[in-house]
Amino acid sequence: MRLVVFDVDGTLADSQHLIVAAQGLAFAENGLPAPGRREALSVVGLSLPQAFRRLVGEDGPVAALSESYKEAYNRLRVDPAYEEPLFPGMAELLATLKARDDVLLALATGKSRRGVDRLIAHHGWDDWFVTTQSADDAPSKPDPAMLRQAMSEAGCEPEATVMVGDTTFDIAMGVAAGAAAVGVAWGYHPPEALYGAGAVTVVPSAGALEAQLLDGADTIR
């Protein structure tokens, strides 16, 4: 069996408009200028405290920003203007992988447990993943604990595990856990950064990712 672990934001779902807007509201509520779009998206994938430490430093109002962000995110997510669509082809790719008897699916994301459960319910993925790891379950990426927990719960060794993500945090987590790390080019960190973090390859589309995971599986290791 091969375990394929997906990141969510920037890999499966295009959450950028919601994330940037919620960050903007959180900073405004705390009397701070909001980061630029690129800087805001550069911390996607980290847990909220880790993300805001990077944006405002250890001495900044990290806890207050985290709480403000969660409140803003929950307000905005019901607005159709801030929909989080799946990236092209990713729903079909997940369905293809789920139908195979030699692949197990998992999620490892910086979202909260509530956010993960909401995503799964929204897309009807209730029995699709053998394990789901969230920001509430382990230290923030790139710490490998989240991925190690996923492998343990799935009963798969690192040699049979692939981590798929769009940020250097995903790739570094995969490398640290001993898994193969595959980057996607449509997310929030550029391909050259993903390669620099240790990605074995960076794919340009869901179709290319499917080919890499299935037809090119032997070349990943």
Secondary structure by P-SEA (a helix, b strand, c coil): cbbbbbbcccccccaaaaaaaaaaaaaaaacccccccccccccccccaaaaaaaacccccaaaaaaaaaaaaaaaaccccccccccccaaaaaaaaaaacccbbbbbbccccaaaaaaaaaaaccccccccccccccccccccaaaaaaaaaaaccccccbbbbcccaaaaaaaaaacbbbbbbccccccaaaaaaaccccccccaaaaaaaacccccccc
